[in-house]
Amino acid sequence: GMPEEDGYDLLRQVRRLPSELGGATPAIAVTGFFRHEDRAASRSAGYQAMTRKPVDLDELLSTIAALAEQRCAR
């Protein structure tokens, strides 16, 4: 819900950056929209995970930890 752009647009711009400039930074979509098509759009834009609003802090922290673990495993 950002004016003229949305989080998908923002992340697509980030993903176009070289890895050393942040293009491979892990990203979690935090959204109130959680339909199947929303989840597909978030993956297509380059998000690695998605969580609902209002945010469940335990779920968000768990998702962050899982992404960090995946990144360290590489």
C-alpha positions, 0 to 999 in steps of 0.5 A: 500500500505505498503510493505509486509503488508497492513492496513488490516494486521496491524489492524488484529494484533491490534485486536488480542491484549487484549482490555486493550492493544488497541485491541478495539481501534476504527479505520478508514480506510483512503484509495484510494480504495473504491469499494464494495469489499474494504469496505467489506474487511475493515469491515472484518479486523475490521475497524469501518468506512472508508473514501476516499483519498484525505481526506475531513477533514470535513468528517473525523472529522464527522466520528471520532465524530460519532465513539467517540459518539458510544463508549461513548454510550456503 
